[in-house]
């Protein structure tokens, strides 16, 4: 029974080391590249900001259309663009959640 406890303790320590950026031997990994993580984060952030701008533009044109200040074609185009953007965001979110669930199901 103590062998199982030692295995669990060693696994927990290994996970903590990896989370701290250390390799399995307890030394800092030379290949930690936070720059690529920052690039990915900025890519996602800019995509979300763009989706928000598209939604706001659609909202503004819809309000102008209700007040007869915008062309109906522009309103329909903006609403359709916002709808496609929202579908894309939801699809990406679903894929991220699916990937996260697969990672959780991976054997240790």
C-alpha positions in Angstrom: 0.0 0.0 0.0 2.9 2.4 0.7 4.2 1.8 -2.8 1.0 3.2 -4.2 1.2 6.2 -1.9 4.8 6.8 -2.9 3.8 6.5 -6.6 1.1 9.1 -6.1 3.4 11.4 -4.2 6.0 11.2 -6.9 3.4 11.9 -9.6 2.1 14.9 -7.7 5.7 16.2 -7.3 6.4 15.7 -11.0 3.2 17.6 -11.9 4.2 20.4 -9.6 7.7 20.5 -11.2 6.3 20.7 -14.7 3.8 23.4 -13.7 6.8 25.4 -12.3 8.6 25.0 -15.7 11.0 22.4 -14.5 11.8 19.3 -16.5 11.3 15.8 -15.0 14.7 15.8 -13.4 13.9 18.8 -11.3 16.0 21.3 -13.4 14.6 24.2 -15.3 13.7 23.4 -18.8 15.7 25.3 -21.4 12.9 25.1 -24.0 10.3 27.2 -22.1 9.0 29.6 -24.7 6.5 31.9 -23.2 6.7 34.1 -26.3 4.7 31.7 -28.4 2.1 31.5 -25.6 1.9 35.3 -25.5 1.5 35.4 -29.3 -1.3 32.9 -29.2 -3.0 34.9 -26.4 -2.8 38.1 -28.4 -4.1 36.3 -31.4 -7.1 35.1 -29.5 -7.6 38.5 -27.8 -7.5 40.3 -31.2 -10.0 37.8 -32.7 -12.4 38.4 -29.8 -12.0 42.1 -30.1 -12.8 42.0 -33.8 -15.9 39.8 -33.1 -17.1 42.4 -30.6 -16.5 45.3 -33.1 -18.5 43.4 -35.7 -21.4 42.9 -33.3 -21.4 46.5 -32.2 -21.4 47.6 -35.9 -24.3 45.4 -36.6 -26.2 46.8 -33.6 -25.6 50.4 -34.6 -26.7 49.7 -38.2 -29.8 47.9 -36.9 -30.7 50.9 -34.7 -30.1 53.2 -37.6 -32.2 51.0 -39.9 -35.1 51.1 -37.4 -34.9 54.9 -37.5 -34.8 55.0 -41.3 -31.2 56.3 -41.3 -29.4 53.3 -42.9 -29.8 51.4 -46.1 -31.6 48.0 -45.6 -28.9 46.2 -47.6 -26.2 47.4 -45.2 -28.3 46.4 -42.2 -28.9 42.9 -43.6 -25.2 42.5 -44.5 -24.0 43.6 -41.1 -26.5 41.3 -39.3 -25.5 38.4 -41.4 -21.8 39.1 -40.8 -22.4 39.3 -37.0 -24.3 36.0 -37.2 -21.5 34.2 -39.0 -19.0 35.7 -36.5 -21.0 34.5 -33.6 -21.3 31.0 -35.1 -17.5 31.0 -35.6 -16.9 32.0 -32.0 -19.2 29.4 -30.6 -17.6 26.7 -32.8 -14.1 27.6 -31.6 -15.3 27.6 -28.0 -16.8 24.2 -28.5 -13.5 22.9 -30.0 -11.5 24.3 -27.1 -13.8 22.7 -24.6 -13.7 19.4 -26.4 -9.9 19.5 -26.5 -9.8 20.3 -22.8 -12.0 17.3 -22.0 -9.8 15.0 -24.1 -6.8 16.3 -22.2 -8.5 15.5 -18.9 -9.3 11.9 -20.2 -5.7 11.2 -21.0 -4.1 8.5 -18.9 -1.5 9.7 -16.4 
